[in-house]
Amino acid sequence: ALIFNKYSVVKEHTIIITKEFKKQVDLLEESDIQAACIANCSQNAFTFFNCGFNSGASILHRHL
């Protein structure tokens, strides 16, 4: 799912989230990469993935 980030620090910040619970610290799956490609092309944007506490990830469910 693609949603707007309600805690955004920049305008028009969206988040890609999984429908099923997936851990933020697990490796990305092919479906995550596909969703990121679709979102990037449709919004002329880029995607990043904070994986783990030390990288700044503050929630446990997977989000890009």
Backbone as numpy.savetxt, mean C-alpha at the origin, in Angstrom:
# Nx Ny Nz CAx CAy CAz Cx Cy Cz
-8.05 -3.30 -2.57 -8.89 -2.12 -2.57 -8.00 -0.89 -2.57
-8.45 0.15 -3.22 -7.73 1.43 -3.26 -8.58 2.45 -2.52
-8.00 3.05 -1.48 -8.73 4.02 -0.67 -7.88 5.27 -0.47
-8.53 6.40 -0.16 -7.79 7.59 0.22 -7.28 7.43 1.64
-6.07 7.91 1.90 -5.49 7.85 3.24 -6.06 8.98 4.08
-6.80 8.64 5.12 -7.40 9.70 5.95 -6.38 10.36 6.87
-5.17 9.81 6.97 -4.10 10.43 7.77 -2.97 10.90 6.86
-3.34 11.37 5.70 -2.38 11.76 4.68 -1.56 12.99 5.07
-0.31 13.00 4.67 0.54 14.18 4.86 0.72 14.92 3.54
0.25 14.32 2.45 0.28 14.96 1.13 -1.10 14.82 0.49
-1.42 15.74 -0.41 -2.71 15.72 -1.09 -2.82 14.48 -1.98
-4.01 13.92 -2.03 -4.33 12.78 -2.91 -3.46 11.56 -2.65
-3.23 11.25 -1.40 -2.47 10.07 -1.00 -3.44 8.90 -0.87
-3.24 7.86 -1.66 -4.08 6.67 -1.59 -3.30 5.50 -1.04
-4.05 4.50 -0.60 -3.46 3.29 -0.04 -4.08 2.09 -0.73
-3.25 1.12 -1.09 -3.73 -0.17 -1.60 -3.71 -1.12 -0.41
-4.87 -1.72 -0.13 -4.96 -2.68 0.98 -5.49 -4.01 0.46
-5.13 -5.07 1.16 -5.63 -6.39 0.79 -7.02 -6.59 1.39
-7.86 -7.35 0.69 -9.20 -7.65 1.21 -9.10 -8.63 2.37
-8.23 -9.63 2.22 -7.98 -10.58 3.30 -6.81 -10.06 4.13
-6.76 -10.42 5.40 -5.64 -9.99 6.24 -4.35 -10.61 5.74
-3.38 -9.78 5.48 -2.02 -10.20 5.14 -1.08 -9.38 6.02
-0.02 -9.99 6.50 0.91 -9.29 7.37 1.76 -8.29 6.58
2.00 -7.14 7.16 2.82 -6.10 6.53 4.28 -6.56 6.38
4.72 -7.44 7.24 6.12 -7.88 7.21 6.38 -9.03 6.24
5.32 -9.62 5.66 5.49 -10.71 4.70 5.88 -10.15 3.33
6.45 -11.00 2.50 6.82 -10.61 1.15 5.59 -10.26 0.33
5.74 -9.32 -0.60 4.65 -8.98 -1.50 4.34 -10.16 -2.41
3.08 -10.25 -2.82 2.64 -11.29 -3.74 2.43 -10.67 -5.12
2.29 -11.52 -6.12 2.08 -11.04 -7.49 0.86 -10.12 -7.57
-0.21 -10.46 -6.85 -1.42 -9.63 -6.87 -1.16 -8.24 -6.30
-0.25 -8.12 -5.35 0.11 -6.80 -4.81 0.79 -5.95 -5.88
1.70 -6.58 -6.61 2.43 -5.87 -7.68 1.47 -5.46 -8.79
0.55 -6.35 -9.15 -0.43 -6.02 -10.18 -1.30 -4.84 -9.76
-1.76 -4.84 -8.52 -2.59 -3.74 -8.02 -1.81 -2.43 -8.02
-0.54 -2.49 -7.65 0.30 -1.29 -7.64 0.48 -0.75 -9.06
0.70 -1.64 -10.03 0.86 -1.21 -11.43 -0.40 -0.53 -11.94
-1.55 -1.10 -11.64 -2.82 -0.50 -12.08 -3.01 0.87 -11.44
-2.78 0.96 -10.15 -2.94 2.25 -9.45 -1.94 3.28 -9.97
-0.71 2.88 -10.18 0.31 3.81 -10.67 -0.06 4.37 -12.04
-0.47 3.50 -12.94 -0.81 3.94 -14.30 -2.04 4.84 -14.30
-3.04 4.49 -13.50 -4.29 5.26 -13.51 -4.16 6.61 -12.82
-3.18 6.75 -11.93 -3.04 8.00 -11.17 -1.75 8.75 -11.50
-0.96 8.22 -12.43 0.35 8.82 -12.71 1.11 8.99 -11.39
1.28 7.89 -10.69 1.80 7.91 -9.32 2.93 6.89 -9.16
3.34 6.69 -7.93 4.31 5.65 -7.58 3.84 4.97 -6.31
4.41 3.81 -6.05 4.03 3.02 -4.88 5.26 2.75 -4.04
5.08 2.77 -2.73 6.15 2.30 -1.84 5.56 1.38 -0.80
6.41 0.54 -0.22 5.99 -0.49 0.71 6.92 -0.47 1.91
6.42 0.02 3.04 7.17 0.01 4.29 6.95 -1.34 4.94
7.99 -2.15 5.01 7.86 -3.51 5.50 8.58 -3.65 6.84
7.82 -3.52 7.91 8.38 -3.71 9.24 8.44 -2.44 10.05
8.54 -2.59 11.34 8.51 -1.46 12.26 9.63 -0.46 12.00
10.84 -0.93 11.75 11.97 -0.02 11.55 11.86 0.80 10.27
11.02 0.39 9.34 10.86 1.14 8.09 9.74 2.18 8.19
9.02 2.20 9.30 7.96 3.18 9.47 6.57 2.61 9.40
6.42 1.33 9.15 5.08 0.72 9.11 4.49 0.73 10.51
3.32 1.34 10.65 2.72 1.49 11.97 1.50 0.61 12.17
1.04 -0.07 11.12 -0.10 -0.97 11.24 0.28 -2.35 10.71
-0.40 -3.38 11.18 0.02 -4.75 10.88 -0.52 -5.29 9.58
-1.66 -4.77 9.07 -2.18 -5.33 7.82 -1.45 -4.73 6.61
-1.35 -5.54 5.55 -0.58 -5.13 4.38 -1.22 -3.93 3.70
-0.38 -2.94 3.45 -0.80 -1.75 2.70 0.41 -1.21 1.94
0.14 -0.66 0.76 1.17 -0.09 -0.09 0.81 1.34 -0.37
